[in-house]
Amino acid sequence: MIAVRPDEVASFAAEHNVIAGNVIGYGATAGEIYLRGVVGERFCVRNSGVTAVAEGAGDHALEYMTVASP
């Protein structure tokens, strides 16, 4: 599991600012990602199994999502 959040004394609102890069979660096959804030343009592209939560994403997030076979 990965969890990312701004420092408690941060002077900005996480839900209005990018907190994680463009390709975080690219090609992920399992696990969990929790992000307190907005993520970049290609968030979780080609994701085939990770559970991901963010407060906002770029225009091309979650492209090519697939479901893994049992």
A tleap script that builds the chain and sets N, CA, C and O, in Angstrom:
source leaprc.protein.ff14SB
mol = sequence {
  NMET ILE ALA VAL ARG PRO ASP GLU VAL ALA
  SER PHE ALA ALA GLU HIE ASN VAL ILE ALA
  GLY ASN VAL ILE GLY TYR GLY ALA THR ALA
  GLY GLU ILE TYR LEU ARG GLY VAL VAL GLY
  GLU ARG PHE CYS VAL ARG ASN SER GLY VAL
  THR ALA VAL ALA GLU GLY ALA GLY ASP HIE
  ALA LEU GLU TYR MET THR VAL ALA SER CPRO
}
set mol.1.N position { 0.840 -1.176 0.000 }
set mol.1.CA position { 0.000 0.000 0.000 }
set mol.1.C position { 0.887 1.242 0.000 }
set mol.1.O position { 1.905 1.308 0.689 }
set mol.2.N position { 0.471 2.210 -0.786 }
set mol.2.CA position { 1.136 3.512 -0.824 }
set mol.2.C position { 0.108 4.558 -0.419 }
set mol.2.O position { -0.998 4.580 -0.958 }
set mol.3.N position { 0.461 5.422 0.521 }
set mol.3.CA position { -0.410 6.525 0.932 }
set mol.3.C position { 0.419 7.805 0.903 }
set mol.3.O position { 1.499 7.866 1.491 }
set mol.4.N position { -0.095 8.831 0.213 }
set mol.4.CA position { 0.617 10.103 0.085 }
set mol.4.C position { -0.322 11.220 0.488 }
set mol.4.O position { -1.477 11.266 0.064 }
set mol.5.N position { 0.193 12.123 1.318 }
set mol.5.CA position { -0.569 13.298 1.725 }
set mol.5.C position { 0.396 14.433 2.001 }
set mol.5.O position { 1.570 14.189 2.283 }
set mol.6.N position { -0.075 15.674 1.925 }
set mol.6.CA position { 0.789 16.793 2.271 }
set mol.6.C position { 1.083 16.779 3.776 }
set mol.6.O position { 0.356 16.160 4.554 }
set mol.7.N position { 2.131 17.455 4.164 }
set mol.7.CA position { 2.428 17.635 5.575 }
set mol.7.C position { 1.248 18.322 6.260 }
set mol.7.O position { 0.551 19.124 5.638 }
set mol.8.N position { 1.030 18.019 7.501 }
set mol.8.CA position { -0.104 18.596 8.240 }
set mol.8.C position { -0.061 20.114 8.318 }
set mol.8.O position { -1.109 20.739 8.480 }
set mol.9.N position { 1.105 20.726 8.208 }
set mol.9.CA position { 1.219 22.181 8.278 }
set mol.9.C position { 1.331 22.824 6.890 }
set mol.9.O position { 1.661 24.005 6.782 }
set mol.10.N position { 1.061 22.062 5.839 }
set mol.10.CA position { 1.127 22.608 4.476 }
set mol.10.C position { 0.159 23.784 4.348 }
set mol.10.O position { -0.932 23.771 4.917 }
set mol.11.N position { 0.572 24.787 3.602 }
set mol.11.CA position { -0.241 26.007 3.463 }
set mol.11.C position { -1.166 25.970 2.247 }
set mol.11.O position { -1.781 26.982 1.914 }
set mol.12.N position { -1.271 24.826 1.585 }
set mol.12.CA position { -2.113 24.736 0.393 }
set mol.12.C position { -3.204 23.676 0.583 }
set mol.12.O position { -3.084 22.786 1.426 }
set mol.13.N position { -4.253 23.788 -0.207 }
set mol.13.CA position { -5.353 22.818 -0.167 }
set mol.13.C position { -5.008 21.662 -1.100 }
set mol.13.O position { -4.903 21.860 -2.311 }
set mol.14.N position { -4.834 20.480 -0.567 }
set mol.14.CA position { -4.423 19.313 -1.359 }
set mol.14.C position { -5.385 19.026 -2.505 }
set mol.14.O position { -4.952 18.637 -3.590 }
set mol.15.N position { -6.662 19.209 -2.285 }
set mol.15.CA position { -7.646 18.883 -3.315 }
set mol.15.C position { -7.593 19.815 -4.523 }
set mol.15.O position { -8.279 19.577 -5.517 }
set mol.16.N position { -6.789 20.868 -4.448 }
set mol.16.CA position { -6.640 21.812 -5.557 }
set mol.16.C position { -5.217 21.835 -6.123 }
set mol.16.O position { -4.902 22.679 -6.963 }
set mol.17.N position { -4.361 20.922 -5.674 }
set mol.17.CA position { -2.964 20.924 -6.103 }
set mol.17.C position { -2.486 19.521 -6.446 }
set mol.17.O position { -2.897 18.538 -5.830 }
set mol.18.N position { -1.606 19.449 -7.447 }
set mol.18.CA position { -1.043 18.158 -7.846 }
set mol.18.C position { -0.083 17.675 -6.758 }
set mol.18.O position { 0.842 18.390 -6.371 }
set mol.19.N position { -0.312 16.469 -6.279 }
set mol.19.CA position { 0.505 15.896 -5.208 }
set mol.19.C position { 1.347 14.723 -5.708 }
set mol.19.O position { 2.323 14.343 -5.061 }
set mol.20.N position { 0.976 14.146 -6.856 }
set mol.20.CA position { 1.696 12.988 -7.397 }
set mol.20.C position { 1.887 13.162 -8.899 }
set mol.20.O position { 1.081 13.804 -9.572 }
set mol.21.N position { 2.956 12.583 -9.403 }
set mol.21.CA position { 3.365 12.766 -10.786 }
set mol.21.C position { 2.468 12.168 -11.850 }
set mol.21.O position { 1.453 11.534 -11.563 }
set mol.22.N position { 2.873 12.389 -13.074 }
set mol.22.CA position { 2.096 12.027 -14.247 }
set mol.22.C position { 1.810 10.540 -14.414 }
set mol.22.O position { 0.690 10.183 -14.781 }
set mol.23.N position { 2.753 9.678 -14.164 }
set mol.23.CA position { 2.548 8.266 -14.496 }
set mol.23.C position { 2.499 7.360 -13.265 }
set mol.23.O position { 2.761 6.163 -13.381 }
set mol.24.N position { 2.179 7.886 -12.122 }
set mol.24.CA position { 2.097 7.045 -10.924 }
set mol.24.C position { 1.051 5.948 -11.147 }
set mol.24.O position { -0.057 6.225 -11.607 }
set mol.25.N position { 1.395 4.745 -10.830 }
set mol.25.CA position { 0.505 3.604 -11.015 }
set mol.25.C position { 0.509 3.025 -12.419 }
set mol.25.O position { -0.264 2.108 -12.699 }
set mol.26.N position { 1.353 3.529 -13.312 }
set mol.26.CA position { 1.395 3.043 -14.689 }
set mol.26.C position { 1.750 1.556 -14.704 }
set mol.26.O position { 2.796 1.170 -14.184 }
set mol.27.N position { 0.911 0.732 -15.283 }
set mol.27.CA position { 1.171 -0.695 -15.415 }
set mol.27.C position { 1.025 -1.487 -14.130 }
set mol.27.O position { 1.441 -2.644 -14.077 }
set mol.28.N position { 0.449 -0.904 -13.098 }
set mol.28.CA position { 0.315 -1.608 -11.815 }
set mol.28.C position { -0.559 -2.855 -11.967 }
set mol.28.O position { -1.555 -2.843 -12.691 }
set mol.29.N position { -0.181 -3.908 -11.289 }
set mol.29.CA position { -0.929 -5.167 -11.380 }
set mol.29.C position { -1.592 -5.568 -10.074 }
set mol.29.O position { -2.446 -6.455 -10.077 }
set mol.30.N position { -1.233 -4.953 -8.965 }
set mol.30.CA position { -1.833 -5.281 -7.676 }
set mol.30.C position { -1.483 -4.190 -6.672 }
set mol.30.O position { -0.576 -3.393 -6.910 }
set mol.31.N position { -2.196 -4.152 -5.557 }
set mol.31.CA position { -1.885 -3.229 -4.476 }
set mol.31.C position { -2.908 -2.124 -4.333 }
set mol.31.O position { -3.976 -2.151 -4.945 }
set mol.32.N position { -2.551 -1.137 -3.496 }
set mol.32.CA position { -3.437 -0.015 -3.197 }
set mol.32.C position { -2.632 1.278 -3.195 }
set mol.32.O position { -1.507 1.323 -2.699 }
set mol.33.N position { -3.229 2.337 -3.760 }
set mol.33.CA position { -2.624 3.666 -3.759 }
set mol.33.C position { -3.687 4.649 -3.275 }
set mol.33.O position { -4.778 4.711 -3.842 }
set mol.34.N position { -3.374 5.416 -2.230 }
set mol.34.CA position { -4.272 6.430 -1.692 }
set mol.34.C position { -3.544 7.767 -1.720 }
set mol.34.O position { -2.477 7.910 -1.124 }
set mol.35.N position { -4.126 8.753 -2.418 }
set mol.35.CA position { -3.474 10.039 -2.603 }
set mol.35.C position { -4.396 11.166 -2.167 }
set mol.35.O position { -5.502 11.307 -2.688 }
set mol.36.N position { -3.944 11.962 -1.217 }
set mol.36.CA position { -4.705 13.121 -0.734 }
set mol.36.C position { -4.294 14.306 -1.585 }
set mol.36.O position { -3.358 15.031 -1.249 }
set mol.37.N position { -4.999 14.496 -2.689 }
set mol.37.CA position { -4.696 15.562 -3.624 }
set mol.37.C position { -4.943 15.111 -5.055 }
set mol.37.O position { -5.493 14.035 -5.293 }
set mol.38.N position { -4.539 15.928 -5.987 }
set mol.38.CA position { -4.749 15.691 -7.409 }
set mol.38.C position { -3.528 14.967 -7.986 }
set mol.38.O position { -2.403 15.161 -7.526 }
set mol.39.N position { -3.768 14.136 -8.994 }
set mol.39.CA position { -2.674 13.405 -9.647 }
set mol.39.C position { -2.527 13.874 -11.091 }
set mol.39.O position { -3.414 14.532 -11.634 }
set mol.40.N position { -1.413 13.532 -11.697 }
set mol.40.CA position { -1.098 13.980 -13.054 }
set mol.40.C position { -1.934 13.341 -14.139 }
set mol.40.O position { -2.841 12.551 -13.877 }
set mol.41.N position { -1.608 13.701 -15.350 }
set mol.41.CA position { -2.359 13.362 -16.551 }
set mol.41.C position { -2.545 11.863 -16.813 }
set mol.41.O position { -3.637 11.467 -17.223 }
set mol.42.N position { -1.568 11.039 -16.605 }
set mol.42.CA position { -1.626 9.623 -16.977 }
set mol.42.C position { -1.762 8.698 -15.764 }
set mol.42.O position { -1.186 7.610 -15.757 }
set mol.43.N position { -2.489 9.098 -14.777 }
set mol.43.CA position { -2.677 8.327 -13.549 }
set mol.43.C position { -3.260 6.944 -13.843 }
set mol.43.O position { -4.334 6.832 -14.434 }
set mol.44.N position { -2.567 5.914 -13.438 }
set mol.44.CA position { -3.005 4.508 -13.529 }
set mol.44.C position { -3.300 4.015 -14.943 }
set mol.44.O position { -4.122 3.116 -15.116 }
set mol.45.N position { -2.651 4.580 -15.951 }
set mol.45.CA position { -2.811 4.066 -17.311 }
set mol.45.C position { -2.291 2.635 -17.369 }
set mol.45.O position { -1.265 2.315 -16.770 }
set mol.46.N position { -2.996 1.789 -18.083 }
set mol.46.CA position { -2.671 0.361 -18.232 }
set mol.46.C position { -2.679 -0.376 -16.895 }
set mol.46.O position { -1.952 -1.351 -16.707 }
set mol.47.N position { -3.494 0.095 -15.988 }
set mol.47.CA position { -3.671 -0.530 -14.689 }
set mol.47.C position { -4.496 -1.798 -14.854 }
set mol.47.O position { -5.541 -1.769 -15.503 }
set mol.48.N position { -4.051 -2.900 -14.284 }
set mol.48.CA position { -4.817 -4.135 -14.413 }
set mol.48.C position { -5.095 -4.780 -13.065 }
set mol.48.O position { -5.323 -5.988 -12.997 }
set mol.49.N position { -5.080 -4.007 -12.007 }
set mol.49.CA position { -5.396 -4.650 -10.748 }
set mol.49.C position { -5.245 -3.815 -9.497 }
set mol.49.O position { -5.733 -4.227 -8.445 }
set mol.50.N position { -4.603 -2.678 -9.552 }
set mol.50.CA position { -4.423 -1.881 -8.347 }
set mol.50.C position { -5.716 -1.126 -8.009 }
set mol.50.O position { -6.456 -0.713 -8.902 }
set mol.51.N position { -5.969 -0.956 -6.724 }
set mol.51.CA position { -7.058 -0.105 -6.266 }
set mol.51.C position { -6.454 1.267 -6.005 }
set mol.51.O position { -5.508 1.383 -5.226 }
set mol.52.N position { -6.979 2.301 -6.639 }
set mol.52.CA position { -6.389 3.634 -6.525 }
set mol.52.C position { -7.455 4.670 -6.189 }
set mol.52.O position { -8.558 4.649 -6.733 }
set mol.53.N position { -7.099 5.579 -5.275 }
set mol.53.CA position { -8.004 6.647 -4.859 }
set mol.53.C position { -7.237 7.965 -4.881 }
set mol.53.O position { -6.156 8.069 -4.302 }
set mol.54.N position { -7.803 8.977 -5.553 }
set mol.54.CA position { -7.222 10.319 -5.587 }
set mol.54.C position { -8.374 11.318 -5.615 }
set mol.54.O position { -9.519 10.944 -5.870 }
set mol.55.N position { -8.074 12.573 -5.355 }
set mol.55.CA position { -9.132 13.585 -5.311 }
set mol.55.C position { -9.370 14.274 -6.648 }
set mol.55.O position { -10.273 15.102 -6.767 }
set mol.56.N position { -8.586 13.948 -7.629 }
set mol.56.CA position { -8.743 14.511 -8.961 }
set mol.56.C position { -7.636 13.963 -9.844 }
set mol.56.O position { -6.619 13.483 -9.346 }
set mol.57.N position { -7.835 14.035 -11.166 }
set mol.57.CA position { -6.841 13.488 -12.091 }
set mol.57.C position { -6.853 14.262 -13.398 }
set mol.57.O position { -7.803 14.980 -13.709 }
set mol.58.N position { -5.773 14.099 -14.156 }
set mol.58.CA position { -5.651 14.751 -15.458 }
set mol.58.C position { -6.597 14.169 -16.495 }
set mol.58.O position { -7.339 13.227 -16.214 }
set mol.59.N position { -6.566 14.737 -17.697 }
set mol.59.CA position { -7.501 14.390 -18.766 }
set mol.59.C position { -7.460 12.941 -19.223 }
set mol.59.O position { -8.490 12.421 -19.654 }
set mol.60.N position { -6.331 12.273 -19.151 }
set mol.60.CA position { -6.206 10.933 -19.714 }
set mol.60.C position { -6.010 9.853 -18.655 }
set mol.60.O position { -5.428 8.806 -18.937 }
set mol.61.N position { -6.476 10.094 -17.476 }
set mol.61.CA position { -6.332 9.117 -16.392 }
set mol.61.C position { -7.140 7.861 -16.692 }
set mol.61.O position { -8.183 7.910 -17.343 }
set mol.62.N position { -6.637 6.750 -16.205 }
set mol.62.CA position { -7.333 5.467 -16.238 }
set mol.62.C position { -7.585 4.922 -17.642 }
set mol.62.O position { -8.500 4.120 -17.823 }
set mol.63.N position { -6.809 5.329 -18.628 }
set mol.63.CA position { -6.948 4.766 -19.971 }
set mol.63.C position { -6.498 3.311 -19.981 }
set mol.63.O position { -5.593 2.932 -19.237 }
set mol.64.N position { -7.114 2.517 -20.804 }
set mol.64.CA position { -6.756 1.120 -21.008 }
set mol.64.C position { -6.875 0.281 -19.738 }
set mol.64.O position { -6.063 -0.614 -19.509 }
set mol.65.N position { -7.863 0.560 -18.929 }
set mol.65.CA position { -8.086 -0.217 -17.707 }
set mol.65.C position { -8.519 -1.619 -18.097 }
set mol.65.O position { -9.343 -1.783 -18.997 }
set mol.66.N position { -7.986 -2.617 -17.444 }
set mol.66.CA position { -8.363 -3.998 -17.695 }
set mol.66.C position { -8.671 -4.703 -16.393 }
set mol.66.O position { -8.297 -4.232 -15.320 }
set mol.67.N position { -9.345 -5.821 -16.485 }
set mol.67.CA position { -9.658 -6.619 -15.313 }
set mol.67.C position { -8.862 -7.912 -15.410 }
set mol.67.O position { -8.927 -8.610 -16.422 }
set mol.68.N position { -8.122 -8.228 -14.374 }
set mol.68.CA position { -7.307 -9.440 -14.364 }
set mol.68.C position { -8.197 -10.675 -14.283 }
set mol.68.O position { -9.213 -10.666 -13.587 }
set mol.69.N position { -7.826 -11.711 -14.976 }
set mol.69.CA position { -8.564 -12.973 -14.910 }
set mol.69.C position { -8.211 -13.723 -13.630 }
set mol.69.O position { -7.078 -13.636 -13.157 }
set mol.70.N position { -9.186 -14.474 -13.054 }
set mol.70.CA position { -8.904 -15.214 -11.815 }
set mol.70.C position { -7.939 -16.367 -12.059 }
set mol.70.O position { -7.594 -17.093 -11.126 }
savepdb mol mol.pdb
quit
